[in-house]
Amino acid sequence: MVFLMVAVCAASLSFLTYTYLARLNRILLNTPESIQKVSPKRWTKDELRQTYQRLEKNPITIKDYASRIPPKLDRRYIITGGSGLVGGYIVLQLLERGQPPESIRIVEFRPLSRADMLNGPASTVDLVNTDISSAESTNKAFEKPWPSSVAHLPLTVFHTAAVITPSDRSKLVYGLCESVNERGTQNILNAARKVGADILISTSSGSISIRPIKLWISPWKALTSSNANLPEMKNRLQIMDEKDFFEPPRKHEEHFANYAVSKARAERIVCKANSPELRTGSIRPANGVYGQPGDNTLWGTLAMGDCPTWCANVIQPFVHGINVALAHLDYEAVLASNPRAPQAGRPFVVTDPSPPVSYLDMYQAIGTLSNTPFRLKLVPPITMWLLSYAVEWYSLLPVKYPFLKRMLPEVKGDLRHMKPGLFSVTTHIVATNDNASRRVEEGGLGYTGVVTTLEGMVQEIVEWNIEHKGHKQAKKFQTSVSLADEIAKAAEAAAVMEKLGK
Ligand SMILES: *[C@@H]1O[C@H](CO)[C@@H](O)[C@H](O)[C@H]1NC(C)=O
C-alpha cells in the first residue's frame, strides 16, 4: 500500500516536472511579438543569392569605404590586440587613410595571422609581443623608442585586447578576466600616461548592459498558461544601450557573466581617467562581432558542418569588425579636435546599419551559400539549459574542492562554455547606437556603419568558399568542432529524454 502511494506520488511529481520543463521550452521557442516588430523580415534565398553574386564579383574592399574613414591625423598609434578582429581593421583603416606604417605599433600576444595583414603595408608595422596582464611587459612595449620621423607626434592608444570567456559567471573563476581585462586595462592606462599619450579609446562590450535571464518562472504561471498567452521570462528581451554606465556599478550577479563584469570595470577605469591631458572613452560593439576568417560568430558556425542549435529564433544585433573599427576612428577624431569634447569619458554602443537579424538568418545564409556541408539540428533549449547547469556545477567542483582535481576528468572542448551565462547573452537583444550616430555638434560621434549584416555575412561566406575551393569538408577548427560533437551528443540524449517523456 505504502509502496503504491510512493509510486503514485513519484509518478505525478515527475509528470509535473516534465510538463513544467516542456512549458519552459515552449516559452523559449516563442519569439515575442515586440521583437518580431523590430526584425520582421527573414532573409530569403533569392536575396541571399543575389547578394552573393554581387559580392563575389565586387567584394566590399577598404577602397569602397575609404571616403568614410575620418581624415589622417598627424599622430602616432599604439593598437593593443592589433592583429585581432577589431584591432586589425583599425590598423588597416589607419594605413588606408595615409598614416605611415612606422607611426603605428601593434601590441599583441600572438603573431600577425590575418591574411589581409600579411602583405602590403600592414605587414611592415612593428609588432611588440606583449602580455598586458603584466605591468612590466606593458610598460616595455609602450616605452620602446619610436623612429625619429614620428617620435615627436602626439600618441593615440586604441586598446582592443581582451580575453573572451563567454559563459563563466562564478566569482571563483573570475581570475582570468580579472588579470587580462581588468588589470590589463589598468596596465594599459598607466603605460599610456607614462609615455604621454593624450587619447585612449578602449574596446568595451555591449554585453555589459545585459542582465541574466530568469529562467525559472513560477510553476503555477507556467502550468496554467495557454500557448496563445505564454508568460515571459524576466530579461529574455533586452535593449543594449549605455544607460547602465550613468548608474552606479552593478553587482557581479547582475551581469550575464564574468566577461561582462570585467569589461564593465575596465570601461569605468578608462572613462574615469578622462582629463584634458588624456582624453578617454569606450566603444561598445553590439553582440556577436563578426567579419574576419576565424571569428566565432560566423566562421565558427560555418566550420561546424553539423550545427546543433537551440536559439534559431533568437534576434541578435550583430556587428561587423569594419563598422566597429570606424567607430573607434570617429571617436578619436572627435577627441583630437577638441580637448574638452563633451563626448569624452563615456561609452558608445555601435551596431550594423541594418535591423538585427535572427540566428536563423545566419543559418539560412550558410545553408544556401556555403560550398561545404551544413546541417542544422534543432535542439530543445530547455535541455541545453539543464545541461549547462550540470556543466557549471561539475566544472566548479575541483575549484571548490581542490582534492578532486586529480580525480575528475576535465570538461573538454567547447562543452565547457555550455554554462548558464551563455543563454543570457544569446537572448533576444536589440542594440541602439542612437548616441553614437548623433552628429558631433549634438554630442554624438557622427557614426554610421558601412557594411550591413546581410552584406557583411554574405561576403564572409564568399571568403569561406574561396578558402575552401577544392575541399569537400570544412577545414576543421578545433573549438567549434568539439562544441558540435558535444552538443550533438547532448542532442541525442535529448531525443532519448523526449522518448522517455512520451
Ligand atoms: C545616451 O546618452 C545619454 C547620456 O548622454 C544617456 O543618458 C542615455 O541613456 C544614452 N542613450 C542610450 C540609448 O544609451
The ligand as a Tripos MOL2 file, in Angstrom:
@<TRIPOS>MOLECULE
LIG
   14    14     1     0     0
SMALL
NO_CHARGES

@<TRIPOS>ATOM
      1 C1         22.6250   58.3920  -24.4830 C.3       1 LIG1
      2 O1         23.4890   59.1340  -23.6540 O.3       1 LIG1
      3 C2         22.8630   59.6820  -22.5040 C.3       1 LIG1
      4 C3         23.8860   60.5000  -21.7790 C.3       1 LIG1
      5 O2         24.4310   61.4570  -22.6190 O.3       1 LIG1
      6 C4         22.3080   58.5940  -21.6290 C.3       1 LIG1
      7 O3         21.6740   59.1250  -20.5040 O.3       1 LIG1
      8 C5         21.3640   57.7390  -22.4210 C.3       1 LIG1
      9 O4         20.9440   56.6550  -21.6390 O.3       1 LIG1
     10 C6         22.0350   57.2440  -23.6980 C.3       1 LIG1
     11 N1         21.0370   56.5680  -24.5020 N.am      1 LIG1
     12 C7         21.1210   55.2880  -24.8040 C.2       1 LIG1
     13 C8         20.0330   54.7790  -25.6810 C.3       1 LIG1
     14 O5         22.0190   54.5790  -24.4340 O.2       1 LIG1
@<TRIPOS>BOND
     1     1     2 1
     2     1    10 1
     3     2     3 1
     4     3     4 1
     5     3     6 1
     6     4     5 1
     7     6     7 1
     8     6     8 1
     9     8     9 1
    10     8    10 1
    11    10    11 1
    12    11    12 1
    13    12    13 1
    14    12    14 2
@<TRIPOS>SUBSTRUCTURE
     1 LIG1         1 GROUP 0 **** ****
